[in-house]
Amino acid sequence: MTSRPGPFDRADFPFALRLVTEAAALAAWKWVGRSQKEAGDGAAVDAMRKALNDINVNAVVMIGEGEKDNAPLLYRGERIGSGEPEIEIAVDPIEGTTNMANGTENSMAVFALAPRGAMFDLGPSFYMDKLVLPAPAKGKVDPRWPVKQKLEALAAALNKPVSELRIFVLNRKRHHAMIKEIHDAGARTMLQENGDVAGAFMALQHGHNVDALFGTGGSPEGVITAIFARALGGEFFGRVDPQGEDEAKAVKDFGLDAGKWLSGAELVKSDDAIFVATGINSGPVCRGVSIHKGVARLHTVILMAKTGVRHDLVSHLPQA
């Protein structure tokens, strides 16, 4: 007797998800280059939540932006919809909010989902230290090692000298000592002000001249990255990394160990996980929104963790 396919196995299900990120990307696009981060982010949050209701899933927000940004929607624990399937979601309505507001490259609407019970509960953690490795280095680098040792192991796995390695790092004060260690070891960095989802994607894909991602960024982006790292055959590690006394106390009280590294498989325990992103401004993952004669062109990428299949979808939507 064969089992009945679940909603995640329906051929149409992944493609319905594009409506969520497309709605957020279009709402955010109206604020591109207007130097108003909060207004753009709020518009994307509202649009993403409405679209989730419209496709009638049964979702619980496991990792959201609402609590961190004091927003009333898409907060951790929020329930959306009453349909099928029952899912958990990690959301980032605008990845690269500053880029969106400034009108520069690399911003997108992102969310990831998995069956109910699959996502690790990061509780009040807002920030996560991350290590993202491409497929050839899988199983060959321990996140607990010193920077120099990690670089040497990575170089050996990629069959290149340390001097040719290029590591994506967010250009933050918290990383200055690590950046110096990378340079002292002989490797190079790609320093960006934000956008570590795109940085991880570059590390996992050929052709971007990035060999790994090191350092601390947002927790939602960490879980999202764990899903597409699995789809792309690479490896993800993360540990909660509080950036202030209040967050440190909240994380400790919740029972999380800031010294413990978690694998991607621990953060998301199911292969039935999906990554979805629609470009706002063009970047290494998606092309951005473009408007021509009242029609918006949107580019969405869907990655399936189970199969590693990538879908590139283009929509043309009339605009008022």
C-alpha positions as protocol buffer text, in pm:
chain_id: "A"
residue {
  index: 1
  type: MET
  ca { x: 0 y: 0 z: 0 }
}
residue {
  index: 2
  type: THR
  ca { x: 145 y: 334 z: -97 }
}
residue {
  index: 3
  type: SER
  ca { x: 113 y: 638 z: 124 }
}
residue {
  index: 4
  type: ARG
  ca { x: -79 y: 940 z: 6 }
}
residue {
  index: 5
  type: PRO
  ca { x: 152 y: 1226 z: -98 }
}
residue {
  index: 6
  type: GLY
  ca { x: 162 y: 1513 z: 151 }
}
residue {
  index: 7
  type: PRO
  ca { x: 116 y: 1879 z: 63 }
}
residue {
  index: 8
  type: PHE
  ca { x: 493 y: 1929 z: 34 }
}
residue {
  index: 9
  type: ASP
  ca { x: 494 y: 1671 z: -246 }
}
residue {
  index: 10
  type: ARG
  ca { x: 232 y: 1851 z: -453 }
}
residue {
  index: 11
  type: ALA
  ca { x: 389 y: 1981 z: -771 }
}
residue {
  index: 12
  type: ASP
  ca { x: 210 y: 2314 z: -739 }
}
residue {
  index: 13
  type: PHE
  ca { x: 291 y: 2386 z: -375 }
}
residue {
  index: 14
  type: PRO
  ca { x: 643 y: 2538 z: -413 }
}
residue {
  index: 15
  type: PHE
  ca { x: 521 y: 2766 z: -690 }
}
residue {
  index: 16
  type: ALA
  ca { x: 240 y: 2909 z: -477 }
}
residue {
  index: 17
  type: LEU
  ca { x: 506 y: 3026 z: -234 }
}
residue {
  index: 18
  type: ARG
  ca { x: 638 y: 3279 z: -484 }
}
residue {
  index: 19
  type: LEU
  ca { x: 326 y: 3487 z: -416 }
}
residue {
  index: 20
  type: VAL
  ca { x: 457 y: 3556 z: -65 }
}
residue {
  index: 21
  type: THR
  ca { x: 795 y: 3697 z: -158 }
}
residue {
  index: 22
  type: GLU
  ca { x: 664 y: 3864 z: -473 }
}
residue {
  index: 23
  type: ALA
  ca { x: 413 y: 4059 z: -264 }
}
residue {
  index: 24
  type: ALA
  ca { x: 683 y: 4168 z: -19 }
}
residue {
  index: 25
  type: ALA
  ca { x: 926 y: 4262 z: -296 }
}
residue {
  index: 26
  type: LEU
  ca { x: 669 y: 4475 z: -480 }
}
residue {
  index: 27
  type: ALA
  ca { x: 570 y: 4652 z: -160 }
}
residue {
  index: 28
  type: ALA
  ca { x: 934 y: 4721 z: -76 }
}
residue {
  index: 29
  type: TRP
  ca { x: 1017 y: 4838 z: -429 }
}
residue {
  index: 30
  type: LYS
  ca { x: 798 y: 5145 z: -378 }
}
residue {
  index: 31
  type: TRP
  ca { x: 1048 y: 5256 z: -112 }
}
residue {
  index: 32
  type: VAL
  ca { x: 1369 y: 5180 z: -301 }
}
residue {
  index: 33
  type: GLY
  ca { x: 1607 y: 5474 z: -294 }
}
residue {
  index: 34
  type: ARG
  ca { x: 1388 y: 5682 z: -63 }
}
residue {
  index: 35
  type: SER
  ca { x: 1613 y: 5653 z: 247 }
}
residue {
  index: 36
  type: GLN
  ca { x: 1325 y: 5525 z: 461 }
}
residue {
  index: 37
  type: LYS
  ca { x: 1421 y: 5182 z: 595 }
}
residue {
  index: 38
  type: GLU
  ca { x: 1136 y: 5151 z: 843 }
}
residue {
  index: 39
  type: ALA
  ca { x: 866 y: 5247 z: 593 }
}
residue {
  index: 40
  type: GLY
  ca { x: 995 y: 4998 z: 336 }
}
residue {
  index: 41
  type: ASP
  ca { x: 1033 y: 4721 z: 592 }
}
residue {
  index: 42
  type: GLY
  ca { x: 684 y: 4783 z: 730 }
}
residue {
  index: 43
  type: ALA
  ca { x: 530 y: 4769 z: 383 }
}
residue {
  index: 44
  type: ALA
  ca { x: 709 y: 4439 z: 309 }
}
residue {
  index: 45
  type: VAL
  ca { x: 602 y: 4286 z: 641 }
}
residue {
  index: 46
  type: ASP
  ca { x: 237 y: 4378 z: 584 }
}
residue {
  index: 47
  type: ALA
  ca { x: 242 y: 4244 z: 228 }
}
residue {
  index: 48
  type: MET
  ca { x: 416 y: 3919 z: 324 }
}
residue {
  index: 49
  type: ARG
  ca { x: 170 y: 3844 z: 603 }
}
residue {
  index: 50
  type: LYS
  ca { x: -133 y: 3913 z: 381 }
}
residue {
  index: 51
  type: ALA
  ca { x: 6 y: 3687 z: 109 }
}
residue {
  index: 52
  type: LEU
  ca { x: 64 y: 3406 z: 358 }
}
residue {
  index: 53
  type: ASN
  ca { x: -301 y: 3431 z: 456 }
}
residue {
  index: 54
  type: ASP
  ca { x: -408 y: 3437 z: 92 }
}
residue {
  index: 55
  type: ILE
  ca { x: -234 y: 3109 z: 6 }
}
residue {
  index: 56
  type: ASN
  ca { x: -401 y: 2960 z: 316 }
}
residue {
  index: 57
  type: VAL
  ca { x: -118 y: 2768 z: 473 }
}
residue {
  index: 58
  type: ASN
  ca { x: -120 y: 2685 z: 845 }
}
residue {
  index: 59
  type: ALA
  ca { x: 197 y: 2857 z: 957 }
}
residue {
  index: 60
  type: VAL
  ca { x: 376 y: 2934 z: 1281 }
}
residue {
  index: 61
  type: VAL
  ca { x: 647 y: 3200 z: 1270 }
}
residue {
  index: 62
  type: MET
  ca { x: 946 y: 3035 z: 1437 }
}
residue {
  index: 63
  type: ILE
  ca { x: 1193 y: 3309 z: 1357 }
}
residue {
  index: 64
  type: GLY
  ca { x: 1071 y: 3651 z: 1256 }
}
residue {
  index: 65
  type: GLU
  ca { x: 1156 y: 4017 z: 1240 }
}
residue {
  index: 66
  type: GLY
  ca { x: 867 y: 4150 z: 1446 }
}
residue {
  index: 67
  type: GLU
  ca { x: 1010 y: 4107 z: 1795 }
}
residue {
  index: 68
  type: LYS
  ca { x: 1357 y: 4236 z: 1705 }
}
residue {
  index: 69
  type: ASP
  ca { x: 1223 y: 4546 z: 1533 }
}
residue {
  index: 70
  type: ASN
  ca { x: 928 y: 4601 z: 1768 }
}
residue {
  index: 71
  type: ALA
  ca { x: 692 y: 4535 z: 1478 }
}
residue {
  index: 72
  type: PRO
  ca { x: 336 y: 4408 z: 1535 }
}
residue {
  index: 73
  type: LEU
  ca { x: 347 y: 4141 z: 1262 }
}
residue {
  index: 74
  type: LEU
  ca { x: 554 y: 3832 z: 1177 }
}
residue {
  index: 75
  type: TYR
  ca { x: 675 y: 3794 z: 1534 }
}
residue {
  index: 76
  type: ARG
  ca { x: 794 y: 3467 z: 1685 }
}
residue {
  index: 77
  type: GLY
  ca { x: 500 y: 3242 z: 1772 }
}
residue {
  index: 78
  type: GLU
  ca { x: 250 y: 3421 z: 1549 }
}
residue {
  index: 79
  type: ARG
  ca { x: 4 y: 3188 z: 1374 }
}
residue {
  index: 80
  type: ILE
  ca { x: -104 y: 3261 z: 1019 }
}
residue {
  index: 81
  type: GLY
  ca { x: -378 y: 3085 z: 822 }
}
residue {
  index: 82
  type: SER
  ca { x: -573 y: 2767 z: 888 }
}
residue {
  index: 83
  type: GLY
  ca { x: -522 y: 2559 z: 576 }
}
residue {
  index: 84
  type: GLU
  ca { x: -260 y: 2305 z: 470 }
}
residue {
  index: 85
  type: PRO
  ca { x: 15 y: 2217 z: 509 }
}
residue {
  index: 86
  type: GLU
  ca { x: 110 y: 2281 z: 870 }
}
residue {
  index: 87
  type: ILE
  ca { x: 444 y: 2458 z: 846 }
}
residue {
  index: 88
  type: GLU
  ca { x: 699 y: 2660 z: 1037 }
}
residue {
  index: 89
  type: ILE
  ca { x: 854 y: 2965 z: 878 }
}
residue {
  index: 90
  type: ALA
  ca { x: 1159 y: 3187 z: 914 }
}
residue {
  index: 91
  type: VAL
  ca { x: 1109 y: 3524 z: 750 }
}
residue {
  index: 92
  type: ASP
  ca { x: 1313 y: 3821 z: 636 }
}
residue {
  index: 93
  type: PRO
  ca { x: 1073 y: 4048 z: 444 }
}
residue {
  index: 94
  type: ILE
  ca { x: 1369 y: 4260 z: 332 }
}
residue {
  index: 95
  type: GLU
  ca { x: 1716 y: 4110 z: 342 }
}
residue {
  index: 96
  type: GLY
  ca { x: 1938 y: 4413 z: 284 }
}
residue {
  index: 97
  type: THR
  ca { x: 1708 y: 4684 z: 421 }
}
residue {
  index: 98
  type: THR
  ca { x: 1979 y: 4950 z: 403 }
}
residue {
  index: 99
  type: ASN
  ca { x: 2053 y: 4860 z: 42 }
}
residue {
  index: 100
  type: MET
  ca { x: 1683 y: 4889 z: -40 }
}
residue {
  index: 101
  type: ALA
  ca { x: 1659 y: 5230 z: 126 }
}
residue {
  index: 102
  type: ASN
  ca { x: 1978 y: 5354 z: -40 }
}
residue {
  index: 103
  type: GLY
  ca { x: 1886 y: 5218 z: -382 }
}
residue {
  index: 104
  type: THR
  ca { x: 2202 y: 5007 z: -406 }
}
residue {
  index: 105
  type: GLU
  ca { x: 2240 y: 4647 z: -521 }
}
residue {
  index: 106
  type: ASN
  ca { x: 2148 y: 4334 z: -328 }
}
residue {
  index: 107
  type: SER
  ca { x: 1816 y: 4335 z: -148 }
}
residue {
  index: 108
  type: MET
  ca { x: 1546 y: 4071 z: -163 }
}
residue {
  index: 109
  type: ALA
  ca { x: 1235 y: 3938 z: 10 }
}
residue {
  index: 110
  type: VAL
  ca { x: 1312 y: 3601 z: 168 }
}
residue {
  index: 111
  type: PHE
  ca { x: 1141 y: 3329 z: 362 }
}
residue {
  index: 112
  type: ALA
  ca { x: 1199 y: 2964 z: 436 }
}
residue {
  index: 113
  type: LEU
  ca { x: 966 y: 2693 z: 555 }
}
residue {
  index: 114
  type: ALA
  ca { x: 968 y: 2339 z: 687 }
}
residue {
  index: 115
  type: PRO
  ca { x: 709 y: 2099 z: 831 }
}
residue {
  index: 116
  type: ARG
  ca { x: 579 y: 2168 z: 1180 }
}
residue {
  index: 117
  type: GLY
  ca { x: 832 y: 2064 z: 1443 }
}
residue {
  index: 118
  type: ALA
  ca { x: 1135 y: 2078 z: 1214 }
}
residue {
  index: 119
  type: MET
  ca { x: 1288 y: 2416 z: 1303 }
}
residue {
  index: 120
  type: PHE
  ca { x: 1507 y: 2460 z: 1610 }
}
residue {
  index: 121
  type: ASP
  ca { x: 1352 y: 2714 z: 1845 }
}
residue {
  index: 122
  type: LEU
  ca { x: 1604 y: 2998 z: 1882 }
}
residue {
  index: 123
  type: GLY
  ca { x: 1374 y: 3182 z: 2119 }
}
residue {
  index: 124
  type: PRO
  ca { x: 1489 y: 3538 z: 2188 }
}
residue {
  index: 125
  type: SER
  ca { x: 1812 y: 3507 z: 1988 }
}
residue {
  index: 126
  type: PHE
  ca { x: 1849 y: 3791 z: 1737 }
}
residue {
  index: 127
  type: TYR
  ca { x: 2210 y: 3724 z: 1632 }
}
residue {
  index: 128
  type: MET
  ca { x: 2398 y: 3412 z: 1522 }
}
residue {
  index: 129
  type: ASP
  ca { x: 2764 y: 3340 z: 1452 }
}
residue {
  index: 130
  type: LYS
  ca { x: 2786 y: 3148 z: 1125 }
}
residue {
  index: 131
  type: LEU
  ca { x: 3021 y: 2936 z: 921 }
}
residue {
  index: 132
  type: VAL
  ca { x: 2914 y: 2857 z: 563 }
}
residue {
  index: 133
  type: LEU
  ca { x: 3121 y: 2617 z: 354 }
}
residue {
  index: 134
  type: PRO
  ca { x: 3093 y: 2498 z: -8 }
}
residue {
  index: 135
  type: ALA
  ca { x: 3038 y: 2132 z: -92 }
}
residue {
  index: 136
  type: PRO
  ca { x: 3408 y: 2033 z: -132 }
}
residue {
  index: 137
  type: ALA
  ca { x: 3478 y: 2146 z: 226 }
}
residue {
  index: 138
  type: LYS
  ca { x: 3183 y: 1962 z: 381 }
}
residue {
  index: 139
  type: GLY
  ca { x: 3293 y: 1763 z: 685 }
}
residue {
  index: 140
  type: LYS
  ca { x: 3647 y: 1901 z: 671 }
}
residue {
  index: 141
  type: VAL
  ca { x: 3628 y: 2220 z: 882 }
}
residue {
  index: 142
  type: ASP
  ca { x: 3533 y: 2241 z: 1249 }
}
residue {
  index: 143
  type: PRO
  ca { x: 3364 y: 2570 z: 1347 }
}
residue {
  index: 144
  type: ARG
  ca { x: 3535 y: 2553 z: 1689 }
}
residue {
  index: 145
  type: TRP
  ca { x: 3883 y: 2578 z: 1539 }
}
residue {
  index: 146
  type: PRO
  ca { x: 4083 y: 2901 z: 1539 }
}
residue {
  index: 147
  type: VAL
  ca { x: 4054 y: 3113 z: 1225 }
}
residue {
  index: 148
  type: LYS
  ca { x: 4397 y: 3015 z: 1090 }
}
residue {
  index: 149
  type: GLN
  ca { x: 4323 y: 2643 z: 1127 }
}
residue {
  index: 150
  type: LYS
  ca { x: 3986 y: 2680 z: 957 }
}
residue {
  index: 151
  type: LEU
  ca { x: 4148 y: 2862 z: 666 }
}
residue {
  index: 152
  type: GLU
  ca { x: 4418 y: 2597 z: 626 }
}
residue {
  index: 153
  type: ALA
  ca { x: 4161 y: 2316 z: 624 }
}
residue {
  index: 154
  type: LEU
  ca { x: 3941 y: 2507 z: 379 }
}
residue {
  index: 155
  type: ALA
  ca { x: 4235 y: 2569 z: 147 }
}
residue {
  index: 156
  type: ALA
  ca { x: 4326 y: 2200 z: 152 }
}
residue {
  index: 157
  type: ALA
  ca { x: 3966 y: 2099 z: 76 }
}
residue {
  index: 158
  type: LEU
  ca { x: 3948 y: 2342 z: -216 }
}
residue {
  index: 159
  type: ASN
  ca { x: 4298 y: 2251 z: -341 }
}
residue {
  index: 160
  type: LYS
  ca { x: 4424 y: 2609 z: -339 }
}
residue {
  index: 161
  type: PRO
  ca { x: 4670 y: 2807 z: -127 }
}
residue {
  index: 162
  type: VAL
  ca { x: 4540 y: 3009 z: 168 }
}
residue {
  index: 163
  type: SER
  ca { x: 4652 y: 3322 z: -16 }
}
residue {
  index: 164
  type: GLU
  ca { x: 4383 y: 3260 z: -279 }
}
residue {
  index: 165
  type: LEU
  ca { x: 4098 y: 3222 z: -31 }
}
residue {
  index: 166
  type: ARG
  ca { x: 3839 y: 3499 z: -12 }
}
residue {
  index: 167
  type: ILE
  ca { x: 3606 y: 3505 z: 289 }
}
residue {
  index: 168
  type: PHE
  ca { x: 3277 y: 3696 z: 306 }
}
residue {
  index: 169
  type: VAL
  ca { x: 3248 y: 3893 z: 632 }
}
residue {
  index: 170
  type: LEU
  ca { x: 3005 y: 4162 z: 739 }
}
residue {
  index: 171
  type: ASN
  ca { x: 3202 y: 4481 z: 798 }
}
residue {
  index: 172
  type: ARG
  ca { x: 3113 y: 4531 z: 1164 }
}
residue {
  index: 173
  type: LYS
  ca { x: 3318 y: 4636 z: 1467 }
}
residue {
  index: 174
  type: ARG
  ca { x: 3252 y: 4296 z: 1623 }
}
residue {
  index: 175
  type: HIS
  ca { x: 3447 y: 4136 z: 1337 }
}
residue {
  index: 176
  type: HIS
  ca { x: 3753 y: 4359 z: 1328 }
}
residue {
  index: 177
  type: ALA
  ca { x: 3972 y: 4117 z: 1525 }
}
residue {
  index: 178
  type: MET
  ca { x: 3861 y: 3822 z: 1310 }
}
residue {
  index: 179
  type: ILE
  ca { x: 3923 y: 4018 z: 990 }
}
residue {
  index: 180
  type: LYS
  ca { x: 4278 y: 4086 z: 1109 }
}
residue {
  index: 181
  type: GLU
  ca { x: 4324 y: 3712 z: 1179 }
}
residue {
  index: 182
  type: ILE
  ca { x: 4208 y: 3628 z: 827 }
}
residue {
  index: 183
  type: HIS
  ca { x: 4451 y: 3878 z: 677 }
}
residue {
  index: 184
  type: ASP
  ca { x: 4736 y: 3768 z: 907 }
}
residue {
  index: 185
  type: ALA
  ca { x: 4682 y: 3410 z: 789 }
}
residue {
  index: 186
  type: GLY
  ca { x: 4731 y: 3530 z: 431 }
}
residue {
  index: 187
  type: ALA
  ca { x: 4370 y: 3510 z: 307 }
}
residue {
  index: 188
  type: ARG
  ca { x: 4153 y: 3788 z: 166 }
}
residue {
  index: 189
  type: THR
  ca { x: 3810 y: 3916 z: 262 }
}
residue {
  index: 190
  type: MET
  ca { x: 3499 y: 4044 z: 90 }
}
residue {
  index: 191
  type: LEU
  ca { x: 3366 y: 4302 z: 335 }
}
residue {
  index: 192
  type: GLN
  ca { x: 3002 y: 4404 z: 298 }
}
residue {
  index: 193
  type: GLU
  ca { x: 2789 y: 4628 z: 518 }
}
residue {
  index: 194
  type: ASN
  ca { x: 2493 y: 4387 z: 516 }
}
residue {
  index: 195
  type: GLY
  ca { x: 2338 y: 4099 z: 324 }
}
residue {
  index: 196
  type: ASP
  ca { x: 2485 y: 3780 z: 465 }
}
residue {
  index: 197
  type: VAL
  ca { x: 2219 y: 3563 z: 299 }
}
residue {
  index: 198
  type: ALA
  ca { x: 2364 y: 3673 z: -35 }
}
residue {
  index: 199
  type: GLY
  ca { x: 2714 y: 3627 z: 107 }
}
residue {
  index: 200
  type: ALA
  ca { x: 2635 y: 3269 z: 202 }
}
residue {
  index: 201
  type: PHE
  ca { x: 2488 y: 3206 z: -141 }
}
residue {
  index: 202
  type: MET
  ca { x: 2807 y: 3332 z: -305 }
}
residue {
  index: 203
  type: ALA
  ca { x: 3014 y: 3101 z: -84 }
}
residue {
  index: 204
  type: LEU
  ca { x: 2803 y: 2800 z: -183 }
}
residue {
  index: 205
  type: GLN
  ca { x: 2793 y: 2863 z: -558 }
}
residue {
  index: 206
  type: HIS
  ca { x: 3071 y: 2865 z: -816 }
}
residue {
  index: 207
  type: GLY
  ca { x: 3153 y: 3181 z: -1001 }
}
residue {
  index: 208
  type: HIS
  ca { x: 3132 y: 3441 z: -723 }
}
residue {
  index: 209
  type: ASN
  ca { x: 3496 y: 3434 z: -607 }
}
residue {
  index: 210
  type: VAL
  ca { x: 3392 y: 3370 z: -245 }
}
residue {
  index: 211
  type: ASP
  ca { x: 3510 y: 3056 z: -64 }
}
residue {
  index: 212
  type: ALA
  ca { x: 3328 y: 3074 z: 272 }
}
residue {
  index: 213
  type: LEU
  ca { x: 3133 y: 3298 z: 507 }
}
residue {
  index: 214
  type: PHE
  ca { x: 3254 y: 3373 z: 859 }
}
residue {
  index: 215
  type: GLY
  ca { x: 3093 y: 3582 z: 1131 }
}
residue {
  index: 216
  type: THR
  ca { x: 2781 y: 3704 z: 1305 }
}
residue {
  index: 217
  type: GLY
  ca { x: 2458 y: 3820 z: 1143 }
}
residue {
  index: 218
  type: GLY
  ca { x: 2088 y: 3781 z: 1208 }
}
residue {
  index: 219
  type: SER
  ca { x: 1937 y: 3461 z: 1347 }
}
residue {
  index: 220
  type: PRO
  ca { x: 1651 y: 3450 z: 1091 }
}
residue {
  index: 221
  type: GLU
  ca { x: 1909 y: 3465 z: 813 }
}
residue {
  index: 222
  type: GLY
  ca { x: 2094 y: 3178 z: 981 }
}
residue {
  index: 223
  type: VAL
  ca { x: 1803 y: 2935 z: 966 }
}
residue {
  index: 224
  type: ILE
  ca { x: 1718 y: 3048 z: 614 }
}
residue {
  index: 225
  type: THR
  ca { x: 2079 y: 2989 z: 509 }
}
residue {
  index: 226
  type: ALA
  ca { x: 2084 y: 2643 z: 670 }
}
residue {
  index: 227
  type: ILE
  ca { x: 1804 y: 2540 z: 435 }
}
residue {
  index: 228
  type: PHE
  ca { x: 1957 y: 2655 z: 108 }
}
residue {
  index: 229
  type: ALA
  ca { x: 2303 y: 2534 z: 214 }
}
residue {
  index: 230
  type: ARG
  ca { x: 2153 y: 2185 z: 232 }
}
residue {
  index: 231
  type: ALA
  ca { x: 1989 y: 2231 z: -108 }
}
residue {
  index: 232
  type: LEU
  ca { x: 2320 y: 2341 z: -262 }
}
residue {
  index: 233
  type: GLY
  ca { x: 2520 y: 2058 z: -108 }
}
residue {
  index: 234
  type: GLY
  ca { x: 2724 y: 2277 z: 125 }
}
residue {
  index: 235
  type: GLU
  ca { x: 2751 y: 2298 z: 501 }
}
residue {
  index: 236
  type: PHE
  ca { x: 2621 y: 2542 z: 761 }
}
residue {
  index: 237
  type: PHE
  ca { x: 2707 y: 2584 z: 1128 }
}
residue {
  index: 238
  type: GLY
  ca { x: 2564 y: 2841 z: 1367 }
}
residue {
  index: 239
  type: ARG
  ca { x: 2567 y: 2937 z: 1733 }
}
residue {
  index: 240
  type: VAL
  ca { x: 2365 y: 3202 z: 1909 }
}
residue {
  index: 241
  type: ASP
  ca { x: 2579 y: 3510 z: 1962 }
}
residue {
  index: 242
  type: PRO
  ca { x: 2406 y: 3775 z: 2176 }
}
residue {
  index: 243
  type: GLN
  ca { x: 2514 y: 4132 z: 2101 }
}
residue {
  index: 244
  type: GLY
  ca { x: 2408 y: 4294 z: 2427 }
}
residue {
  index: 245
  type: GLU
  ca { x: 2347 y: 4220 z: 2794 }
}
residue {
  index: 246
  type: ASP
  ca { x: 1968 y: 4202 z: 2756 }
}
residue {
  index: 247
  type: GLU
  ca { x: 1988 y: 3955 z: 2468 }
}
residue {
  index: 248
  type: ALA
  ca { x: 2253 y: 3750 z: 2651 }
}
residue {
  index: 249
  type: LYS
  ca { x: 2031 y: 3720 z: 2959 }
}
residue {
  index: 250
  type: ALA
  ca { x: 1723 y: 3636 z: 2751 }
}
residue {
  index: 251
  type: VAL
  ca { x: 1912 y: 3369 z: 2556 }
}
residue {
  index: 252
  type: LYS
  ca { x: 2053 y: 3214 z: 2875 }
}
residue {
  index: 253
  type: ASP
  ca { x: 1715 y: 3218 z: 3049 }
}
residue {
  index: 254
  type: PHE
  ca { x: 1564 y: 3045 z: 2745 }
}
residue {
  index: 255
  type: GLY
  ca { x: 1818 y: 2764 z: 2787 }
}
residue {
  index: 256
  type: LEU
  ca { x: 2039 y: 2827 z: 2485 }
}
residue {
  index: 257
  type: ASP
  ca { x: 2416 y: 2777 z: 2507 }
}
residue {
  index: 258
  type: ALA
  ca { x: 2605 y: 3057 z: 2331 }
}
residue {
  index: 259
  type: GLY
  ca { x: 2915 y: 2838 z: 2317 }
}
residue {
  index: 260
  type: LYS
  ca { x: 2752 y: 2548 z: 2131 }
}
residue {
  index: 261
  type: TRP
  ca { x: 2771 y: 2524 z: 1753 }
}
residue {
  index: 262
  type: LEU
  ca { x: 2469 y: 2368 z: 1580 }
}
residue {
  index: 263
  type: SER
  ca { x: 2476 y: 2204 z: 1239 }
}
residue {
  index: 264
  type: GLY
  ca { x: 2230 y: 2291 z: 967 }
}
residue {
  index: 265
  type: ALA
  ca { x: 2062 y: 1953 z: 1022 }
}
residue {
  index: 266
  type: GLU
  ca { x: 2008 y: 2042 z: 1389 }
}
residue {
  index: 267
  type: LEU
  ca { x: 1863 y: 2382 z: 1304 }
}
residue {
  index: 268
  type: VAL
  ca { x: 1624 y: 2235 z: 1045 }
}
residue {
  index: 269
  type: LYS
  ca { x: 1556 y: 1866 z: 1101 }
}
residue {
  index: 270
  type: SER
  ca { x: 1361 y: 1789 z: 783 }
}
residue {
  index: 271
  type: ASP
  ca { x: 1461 y: 1759 z: 419 }
}
residue {
  index: 272
  type: ASP
  ca { x: 1113 y: 1888 z: 335 }
}
residue {
  index: 273
  type: ALA
  ca { x: 1235 y: 2246 z: 362 }
}
residue {
  index: 274
  type: ILE
  ca { x: 1213 y: 2518 z: 100 }
}
residue {
  index: 275
  type: PHE
  ca { x: 1392 y: 2850 z: 44 }
}
residue {
  index: 276
  type: VAL
  ca { x: 1216 y: 3126 z: -150 }
}
residue {
  index: 277
  type: ALA
  ca { x: 1352 y: 3466 z: -250 }
}
residue {
  index: 278
  type: THR
  ca { x: 1234 y: 3744 z: -482 }
}
residue {
  index: 279
  type: GLY
  ca { x: 1472 y: 4021 z: -581 }
}
residue {
  index: 280
  type: ILE
  ca { x: 1407 y: 4384 z: -487 }
}
residue {
  index: 281
  type: ASN
  ca { x: 1739 y: 4529 z: -606 }
}
residue {
  index: 282
  type: SER
  ca { x: 1953 y: 4291 z: -813 }
}
residue {
  index: 283
  type: GLY
  ca { x: 2214 y: 4082 z: -634 }
}
residue {
  index: 284
  type: PRO
  ca { x: 2388 y: 3743 z: -657 }
}
residue {
  index: 285
  type: VAL
  ca { x: 2068 y: 3548 z: -584 }
}
residue {
  index: 286
  type: CYS
  ca { x: 1795 y: 3730 z: -779 }
}
residue {
  index: 287
  type: ARG
  ca { x: 1748 y: 4004 z: -1033 }
}
residue {
  index: 288
  type: GLY
  ca { x: 1564 y: 4304 z: -899 }
}
residue {
  index: 289
  type: VAL
  ca { x: 1219 y: 4442 z: -971 }
}
residue {
  index: 290
  type: SER
  ca { x: 1192 y: 4634 z: -1297 }
}
residue {
  index: 291
  type: ILE
  ca { x: 891 y: 4833 z: -1418 }
}
residue {
  index: 292
  type: HIS
  ca { x: 819 y: 4895 z: -1785 }
}
residue {
  index: 293
  type: LYS
  ca { x: 501 y: 5052 z: -1919 }
}
residue {
  index: 294
  type: GLY
  ca { x: 309 y: 4976 z: -1604 }
}
residue {
  index: 295
  type: VAL
  ca { x: 417 y: 4612 z: -1576 }
}
residue {
  index: 296
  type: ALA
  ca { x: 647 y: 4485 z: -1300 }
}
residue {
  index: 297
  type: ARG
  ca { x: 895 y: 4210 z: -1380 }
}
residue {
  index: 298
  type: LEU
  ca { x: 997 y: 3998 z: -1079 }
}
residue {
  index: 299
  type: HIS
  ca { x: 1255 y: 3721 z: -1048 }
}
residue {
  index: 300
  type: THR
  ca { x: 1203 y: 3452 z: -784 }
}
residue {
  index: 301
  type: VAL
  ca { x: 1436 y: 3168 z: -687 }
}
residue {
  index: 302
  type: ILE
  ca { x: 1304 y: 2856 z: -512 }
}
residue {
  index: 303
  type: LEU
  ca { x: 1544 y: 2595 z: -374 }
}
residue {
  index: 304
  type: MET
  ca { x: 1427 y: 2254 z: -255 }
}
residue {
  index: 305
  type: ALA
  ca { x: 1636 y: 2108 z: 27 }
}
residue {
  index: 306
  type: LYS
  ca { x: 1531 y: 1749 z: -49 }
}
residue {
  index: 307
  type: THR
  ca { x: 1631 y: 1744 z: -414 }
}
residue {
  index: 308
  type: GLY
  ca { x: 1866 y: 2040 z: -454 }
}
residue {
  index: 309
  type: VAL
  ca { x: 1653 y: 2152 z: -749 }
}
residue {
  index: 310
  type: ARG
  ca { x: 1654 y: 2525 z: -822 }
}
residue {
  index: 311
  type: HIS
  ca { x: 1358 y: 2692 z: -988 }
}
residue {
  index: 312
  type: ASP
  ca { x: 1399 y: 3036 z: -1146 }
}
residue {
  index: 313
  type: LEU
  ca { x: 1061 y: 3196 z: -1202 }
}
residue {
  index: 314
  type: VAL
  ca { x: 974 y: 3525 z: -1371 }
}
residue {
  index: 315
  type: SER
  ca { x: 644 y: 3703 z: -1318 }
}
residue {
  index: 316
  type: HIS
  ca { x: 496 y: 4001 z: -1501 }
}
residue {
  index: 317
  type: LEU
  ca { x: 239 y: 4183 z: -1290 }
}
residue {
  index: 318
  type: PRO
  ca { x: 38 y: 4489 z: -1395 }
}
residue {
  index: 319
  type: GLN
  ca { x: 85 y: 4795 z: -1173 }
}
residue {
  index: 320
  type: ALA
  ca { x: -168 y: 5067 z: -1106 }
}
